[in-house]
Amino acid sequence: MNSGRLISPLLLAAACAHPVPLAPHPLCPAAPCALDRLVPLLDSAMAAGAAPGAVVAISFHGARYLYGTGRLALDDPRRPDGNTIYDLASLTKVIATTTLAMQAVNEGRLDLDAPVQRYLPAFRGAGKDRVTIRHLLTHSSGLPADQPLWRLTPGADSALRLVNAMALDTTPGARMVYSDIGAIVLGEVVERVLGGRLDRLAAHRIFEPLGMTSTRFRPPERWLWRVAPTEYDTAWRKRIVRGEVHDEKAAWLGGVAGHAGLFGSARDLLQFGEWLVRTVRTVSTVRPSVSPAVITEFTRRQDLVSGSSRALGWDTPSAGSSAGTRLGAGAFGHTGFTGTSIWIDPGRELVIVLLSNRVHPTRNNPRMGPLRIAVADAVVRLLDGAR
């Protein structure tokens, strides 16, 4: 979509293979739409180099607004829209891995306070018998933040063996360290308890039921024309990465991992966010079915580590975060390194998605952080003012 516009949720649902019923609500009953005031903010940010292009997508009481700005790539002048596919990076942690963990808890297959070793016997080492699933989900397991698996191991199998044998840096529960390694371990746990590979489980249990037809790991070649490229990889691929995961660890693991690897569109992420809003507010009979109580537990700040804003998998608003300053206390969200973010405020029935390829052609670009904050604050201000 090349300009801001209200999209009828019912029209979109009719086009989906597995439609999710949505109640239309006139966000912008007359032109001009209040959210059109986002346009100069986004356009100017792209002109200043925040990213080659970006898409903002908003759902408010089930009605949608989408706006694409900039260009798909430095050498591709097409304007991104709601169907443009982005490398979602660490949104993988919440859209796929955390949601599957939520389902496993809902089905009684996963105990949040059970040791990881109950489900993953290969997870061994000093003190690791005290690491629980809750620790993994709150980034308080004591595992290191990162390791260059592609330099340390000859392939995916040996990389996973190294991950499971990795020593703890700190005592479980002592501090919060945002850890890709912990998310990789959680992905392994989910695969074992639900009986399948992460990409297939996510497709069958999340994307297909929600009609998220442009979301998957390892996108096929036929999608390549609408996938925004990411970085020139200086680590080991030595080329612009497009249609394969940007994160080196996930690439080394075959493109499917608990921390990264997912690709998707702004439209699909709105569909996902709307499902969570509806389910947390009332029991939903629409697959995927998770009880409101489980979603509430996963999306509330856990306070497991003093000062940490982490929920289970999700983050919550805090000073200086991409949530801005206006979202409600019950809001939750996450960001991705490639320039992606999603924030959900169930109390407002609000979903804010911002997708970009800010790492194209280099990750040395700090301009997306301030834009995320500005967009979140502007959306809430404009919507509150339009009531």
Backbone hydrogen bonds, N-H to C=O, Kabsch-Sander energy under -0.5 kcal/mol:
donor,donor_aa,acceptor,acceptor_aa,energy
5,R,66,L,-0.7
7,I,64,R,-1.9
12,L,8,S,-1.7
13,A,9,P,-2.6
14,A,10,L,-1.9
15,A,11,L,-0.7
15,A,12,L,-1.2
16,C,12,L,-0.5
16,C,13,A,-1.2
27,L,25,H,-1.4
36,D,33,C,-1.6
37,R,34,A,-1.7
38,L,35,L,-2.2
39,V,36,D,-1.4
41,L,37,R,-0.5
42,L,38,L,-2.4
43,D,39,V,-3.0
44,S,40,P,-2.3
45,A,41,L,-1.5
46,M,42,L,-2.1
47,A,43,D,-2.3
48,A,44,S,-1.6
49,G,46,M,-1.5
50,A,45,A,-2.6
54,A,69,T,-2.0
55,V,355,L,-2.5
56,V,67,Y,-2.5
57,A,353,V,-2.7
58,I,65,Y,-3.0
59,S,351,V,-2.2
60,F,63,A,-2.7
61,H,349,E,-2.6
63,A,60,F,-1.7
64,R,7,I,-1.2
65,Y,58,I,-2.4
66,L,5,R,-1.1
67,Y,56,V,-2.3
68,G,1,M,-0.7
69,T,54,A,-2.7
71,R,52,P,-2.2
72,L,76,D,-0.7
72,L,78,R,-2.2
73,A,76,D,-1.9
76,D,73,A,-1.4
84,T,81,D,-1.6
85,I,226,R,-3.2
86,Y,84,T,-0.5
86,Y,264,G,-2.8
88,L,86,Y,-0.8
88,L,262,L,-2.4
89,A,262,L,-0.6
91,L,88,L,-2.3
92,T,89,A,-2.1
93,K,90,S,-1.2
93,K,259,H,-0.6
94,V,90,S,-0.5
94,V,91,L,-0.7
95,I,91,L,-3.1
96,A,92,T,-1.6
97,T,92,T,-1.9
98,T,93,K,-2.4
99,T,94,V,-0.9
100,L,96,A,-2.4
101,A,97,T,-2.2
102,M,98,T,-2.6
103,Q,99,T,-2.2
104,A,100,L,-2.3
105,V,101,A,-2.4
106,N,102,M,-2.6
107,E,103,Q,-1.9
108,G,105,V,-1.6
109,R,104,A,-2.7
110,L,104,A,-1.1
112,L,110,L,-0.6
114,A,111,D,-1.7
116,V,131,V,-2.8
118,R,115,P,-1.6
119,Y,115,P,-0.5
119,Y,116,V,-1.4
120,L,116,V,-2.2
123,F,120,L,-2.2
124,R,122,A,-1.6
124,R,164,N,-1.1
128,K,125,G,-1.9
130,R,127,G,-1.4
131,V,128,K,-1.0
132,T,130,R,-0.5
133,I,114,A,-1.7
134,R,112,L,-2.6
136,L,132,T,-1.7
137,L,133,I,-2.2
138,T,134,R,-1.5
139,H,136,L,-1.1
140,S,135,H,-2.6
141,S,135,H,-0.6
149,L,147,Q,-2.1
151,R,148,P,-2.0
152,L,148,P,-1.5
153,T,149,L,-1.7
159,A,155,G,-1.9
160,L,156,A,-2.3
161,R,157,D,-1.9
162,L,158,S,-2.2
163,V,159,A,-2.3
164,N,160,L,-2.4
165,A,161,R,-1.4
166,M,162,L,-0.7
166,M,163,V,-0.9
169,D,142,G,-3.9
170,T,142,G,-1.1
173,G,140,S,-3.5
174,A,171,T,-2.3
177,V,139,H,-2.7
177,V,175,R,-0.6
180,D,145,A,-2.1
180,D,178,Y,-0.5
181,I,145,A,-0.8
183,A,179,S,-1.4
184,I,180,D,-2.1
185,V,181,I,-2.1
186,L,182,G,-2.3
187,G,183,A,-2.2
188,E,184,I,-1.8
189,V,185,V,-2.2
190,V,186,L,-2.6
191,E,187,G,-2.1
192,R,188,E,-2.0
193,V,189,V,-2.6
194,L,190,V,-2.3
195,G,191,E,-1.2
196,G,191,E,-1.7
201,L,197,R,-2.7
202,A,198,L,-2.5
203,A,199,D,-2.0
204,H,200,R,-2.5
205,R,201,L,-2.9
206,I,202,A,-2.1
207,F,202,A,-2.2
208,E,203,A,-2.7
210,L,206,I,-1.7
211,G,207,F,-0.5
211,G,208,E,-1.2
212,M,207,F,-2.7
213,T,211,G,-1.8
215,T,212,M,-1.3
216,R,263,F,-1.9
218,R,261,G,-0.7
223,W,220,P,-1.8
224,L,221,E,-1.6
226,R,223,W,-2.1
227,V,224,L,-1.6
228,A,85,I,-2.6
228,A,226,R,-0.5
230,T,241,V,-3.2
232,Y,361,P,-2.6
233,D,231,E,-0.9
233,D,239,R,-2.7
234,T,232,Y,-0.7
238,K,233,D,-1.3
241,V,231,E,-2.2
242,R,240,I,-0.5
251,A,247,D,-2.2
252,W,248,E,-2.5
253,L,249,K,-1.5
254,G,251,A,-1.6
255,G,250,A,-3.0
257,A,260,A,-0.9
263,F,216,R,-2.1
264,G,86,Y,-2.1
266,A,84,T,-0.5
267,R,82,G,-2.0
269,L,265,S,-2.0
270,L,266,A,-2.0
271,Q,267,R,-2.0
272,F,268,D,-2.2
273,G,269,L,-2.7
274,E,270,L,-2.9
275,W,271,Q,-1.7
276,L,272,F,-1.9
277,V,273,G,-2.4
278,R,274,E,-2.6
279,T,275,W,-2.5
280,V,276,L,-2.6
281,R,277,V,-1.2
282,T,278,R,-1.6
290,V,288,P,-0.6
295,I,291,S,-2.1
296,T,292,P,-2.8
297,E,293,A,-2.0
298,F,294,V,-2.3
299,T,295,I,-1.8
300,R,296,T,-0.7
300,R,297,E,-0.6
302,Q,310,R,-2.4
303,D,310,R,-0.5
308,S,305,V,-2.1
311,A,314,W,-2.4
312,L,298,F,-2.2
313,G,137,L,-2.9
313,G,311,A,-0.9
314,W,298,F,-0.6
314,W,312,L,-1.2
315,D,333,G,-2.7
316,T,309,S,-0.9
321,S,318,S,-2.2
324,G,321,S,-1.8
327,L,323,A,-0.5
331,A,328,G,-1.8
332,F,344,I,-2.3
333,G,315,D,-2.2
334,H,342,I,-2.1
336,G,340,T,-2.9
339,G,336,G,-2.0
340,T,336,G,-1.2
341,S,354,L,-1.6
342,I,334,H,-2.2
343,W,352,I,-2.4
344,I,332,F,-3.0
345,D,350,L,-3.0
348,R,345,D,-0.9
349,E,345,D,-0.9
349,E,346,P,-0.5
350,L,345,D,-2.0
351,V,59,S,-2.4
352,I,343,W,-3.0
353,V,57,A,-3.0
354,L,341,S,-2.3
355,L,55,V,-2.6
357,N,53,G,-1.0
358,R,338,T,-1.3
359,V,338,T,-0.8
360,H,357,N,-2.1
365,N,363,R,-2.8
371,L,367,R,-1.1
372,R,368,M,-2.5
373,I,369,G,-1.6
374,A,370,P,-2.4
375,V,371,L,-2.8
376,A,372,R,-2.4
377,D,373,I,-2.4
378,A,374,A,-2.4
379,V,375,V,-2.7
380,V,376,A,-1.9
381,R,377,D,-2.4
382,L,378,A,-2.8
383,L,379,V,-2.5
384,D,380,V,-2.6
385,G,381,R,-2.1
386,A,382,L,-1.2
387,R,383,L,-0.6
387,R,384,D,-0.7
